[in-house]
Amino acid sequence: MAPTETELEEKITDNATLEGERMTFGTREDPLGNNDLQHLALNREMLNMNRIITVDSDPSTRTSYKMLRTRLLQNMRTNDWRSLAVTSAAQGEGKTLTAINLAISMAGDVNHKVCLVDLDMRHSSVASYLHMKVKRGISHCLKGKASLDDALVRTSIDRLFVLPNLGQEENTSELLSSPAMRNISDQFSSNPNNIVIYDMPPVLAADDMLAFAPLVDAVLLVVTEGKTQRTDAMRMVELLGELNVIGTVLNRSDERTAAYY
């Protein structure tokens, strides 16, 4: 049976082949130059349940993220930025879902490899959203218990890699400002074709985002219509100070799932 227009568009955009309910492995070399990483075949049904964009997603939602991707990439190219932190004022604003969907959408650009890194180590959820069952994560790397190659996962979407975190950690700001964290950041950013997206803790919840700030090029803010308090949003912007705030995503607006400003 010939593919539908939607399926063909997604295959071209994300370069992912569909087999039944699962996506087959990509074949591109990983961003660290090692082609021998663990693989994750993403389950489309599970992604749909978790509101992750797939060929089944509402076209307006997919278009919204493509527009966000294009505007961010243009800005990042202009400024030679390779890393982006996604954060919010408080928990429950949709930052993790935004980071995941943005990473998937950016991986559709054949000019880049995209690494999604879960640095919300107090409330990690990237692995849960993607239904990842792995034994090592970034906290193992930061503590010297695993190499980056051991923890980095190649997904079944070409050019998309994930560095998850497992469980909850203490002393997270110390981990995020450590030499080990800087080393990982430098490894990812050393290749001009890499885009690194960090899912960060909320700004007002702890000092983690501020501790990590020197290692990231730009910050994307996520706010939720009808939920984010104006005073919290203003306080978040104040705390981020002189950082390169690249824009703001408004979640759950009347017009679309995510709007960019």
C-alpha positions in Angstrom: 0.0 0.0 0.0 1.4 3.4 -0.9 2.1 5.7 2.0 -0.3 8.5 2.7 0.7 12.1 2.2 1.1 12.5 6.0 3.3 9.4 6.3 5.5 10.5 3.4 5.9 14.0 4.8 7.0 12.6 8.1 9.4 10.2 6.6 11.1 13.0 4.6 11.0 15.4 7.6 12.2 13.0 10.3 13.9 10.4 8.2 12.4 7.6 10.3 11.0 4.4 8.7 7.9 2.9 10.2 7.4 -0.9 10.7 4.1 -1.7 12.3 4.1 0.0 15.6 7.8 0.6 15.9 10.4 2.8 14.2 13.5 1.2 12.8 17.0 2.2 13.8 18.7 5.1 12.3 22.1 4.5 10.7 23.9 7.7 11.1 27.1 8.0 13.2 26.6 9.2 16.7 27.6 12.8 17.8 30.6 11.4 19.7 32.1 9.6 16.7 31.3 6.2 18.1 28.9 4.1 16.0 28.6 1.4 18.7 25.9 2.8 21.0 22.9 1.1 22.6 19.8 1.5 20.4 16.3 2.4 21.4 13.3 1.5 19.1 10.7 4.1 20.0 7.2 2.7 20.4 4.8 4.8 18.4 1.7 3.9 20.5 3.5 4.8 23.7 4.7 8.1 22.2 1.2 9.0 21.2 -0.1 8.3 24.7 2.5 10.6 26.1 1.8 13.4 23.6 5.1 13.0 21.7 4.9 14.1 18.1 4.6 11.2 15.6 2.9 10.7 12.2 -0.3 10.3 14.1 -0.1 13.7 15.8 -2.5 16.5 14.9 -1.0 18.4 11.9 -1.3 21.7 13.6 0.7 20.5 16.6 3.5 19.1 14.2 3.4 22.4 12.3 3.7 24.4 15.5 6.9 22.5 16.5 8.4 22.8 13.0 7.9 26.5 13.1 9.5 26.7 16.5 12.4 24.5 15.3 13.0 26.7 12.2 13.0 30.0 14.1 15.3 28.6 16.9 17.7 27.1 14.4 17.9 30.4 12.4 18.7 32.3 15.6 21.2 29.7 16.8 23.0 29.6 13.4 23.3 33.4 13.4 24.9 33.4 16.8 26.9 30.2 16.4 25.1 28.6 19.3 25.0 24.8 19.7 23.3 24.2 23.0 19.9 25.2 24.3 18.5 24.9 27.8 14.7 24.4 28.1 13.3 25.6 31.5 10.2 27.0 33.2 9.4 28.9 36.4 7.8 25.9 38.2 7.0 22.2 37.8 4.1 21.2 35.6 4.6 23.9 32.9 5.3 21.4 30.1 9.0 22.0 29.7 10.0 18.4 29.3 7.4 17.7 26.7 8.5 20.8 24.9 12.1 19.7 25.0 11.4 16.3 23.7 9.1 17.4 20.9 11.6 20.2 19.9 14.4 17.6 19.8 12.4 15.3 17.6 11.5 18.2 15.3 15.1 19.5 15.1 16.3 16.0 14.3 14.3 16.3 11.1 16.9 18.9 9.9 19.5 16.8 8.0 22.2 19.3 8.8 22.3 18.4 12.5 22.5 15.6 15.0 20.5 16.3 18.1 21.3 15.3 21.6 18.5 15.5 24.2 20.0 15.5 27.8 17.9 15.1 30.9 19.3 17.4 33.6 16.2 17.7 35.7 17.8 15.3 38.1 15.4 15.9 40.9 12.4 15.0 38.8 13.7 13.2 35.8 11.0 12.2 33.3 12.5 12.0 29.8 13.1 8.3 30.1 9.5 7.8 31.2 8.1 9.8 28.4 10.1 7.8 25.8 9.5 4.5 27.6 13.3 4.0 27.9 14.5 1.0 30.0 18.2 1.6 30.5 20.6 0.9 33.3 22.8 4.0 33.1 22.2 7.7 32.8 24.0 11.0 33.0 24.3 10.9 36.8 26.4 7.8 36.4 28.7 9.7 34.1 29.0 12.7 36.4 29.9 10.4 39.3 32.5 8.4 37.3 30.4 5.2 37.3 29.9 5.1 33.5 31.4 6.6 30.4 29.4 8.8 28.1 29.3 6.1 25.5 27.8 3.7 28.0 24.9 6.1 28.8 24.1 7.8 25.5 21.3 6.2 23.5 20.8 6.2 19.8 17.0 6.3 19.0 15.2 5.0 16.0 14.7 8.5 14.7 17.8 9.4 12.6 20.0 12.0 14.1 18.3 11.9 17.5 20.2 10.8 20.6 19.2 10.8 24.2 21.2 11.0 27.4 18.6 10.1 30.1 18.8 10.3 33.9 17.6 7.6 36.2 16.0 8.3 39.6 16.5 11.3 41.8 19.7 12.9 42.8 20.9 15.0 45.7 23.5 17.8 45.5 22.4 18.4 41.9 23.7 21.9 41.5 27.2 20.6 42.5 26.9 17.9 39.8 25.7 20.4 37.2 28.6 22.8 37.9 31.3 20.1 38.2 34.3 19.5 35.9 32.7 16.3 34.7 29.6 18.2 33.5 31.8 20.7 31.7 33.6 17.8 30.0 30.4 16.3 28.8 29.1 19.7 27.6 32.4 20.2 25.7 32.2 16.8 24.1 28.8 17.5 22.7 29.5 21.0 21.6 32.8 20.3 19.9 31.1 19.2 16.7 29.5 22.2 14.9 26.9 19.9 13.5 25.6 19.0 17.0 22.6 20.6 18.6 22.3 19.8 22.3 18.9 20.3 24.1 19.0 20.2 27.9 15.8 19.6 29.8 16.5 21.7 32.9 14.9 21.9 36.4 12.5 24.9 36.9 14.3 28.1 37.7 12.4 28.8 40.9 12.6 25.3 42.3 16.4 25.2 43.0 19.7 26.8 41.9 20.4 24.0 39.3 19.6 26.2 36.3 21.8 29.0 37.5 24.6 26.6 38.4 24.5 25.1 34.9 24.1 28.4 33.1 27.8 29.1 32.2 27.8 25.8 30.1 24.9 26.6 27.8 24.6 29.0 24.9 20.9 30.0 25.1 17.8 29.4 27.2 14.2 28.7 26.0 11.5 29.6 28.5 8.2 27.6 28.8 5.1 29.1 30.3 1.6 27.7 30.5 -1.5 29.8 29.8 -3.7 30.1 32.8 -1.1 28.5 35.1 2.2 30.4 35.1 1.9 33.2 37.6 3.0 36.6 36.2 5.1 37.2 39.3 6.8 33.8 38.8 7.6 34.6 35.2 9.0 38.0 36.0 11.1 36.5 38.8 12.4 33.8 36.4 13.5 36.4 33.9 15.2 38.4 36.6 17.1 35.4 37.9 18.3 34.5 34.4 19.8 38.0 34.2 22.3 38.3 31.3 21.8 34.9 29.9 20.8 34.5 26.2 17.1 34.0 26.5 16.2 33.0 22.9 12.4 33.1 23.3 9.4 31.9 25.2 7.0 29.1 24.4 3.4 29.5 25.4 1.8 26.1 26.1 -1.9 25.2 25.8 -3.0 28.4 24.2 -6.4 28.6 22.5 -4.8 28.7 19.1 -2.2 25.8 19.2 -0.3 23.5 21.5 2.8 25.7 21.6 3.3 29.3 20.4 6.7 30.9 20.2 7.5 34.5 21.1 
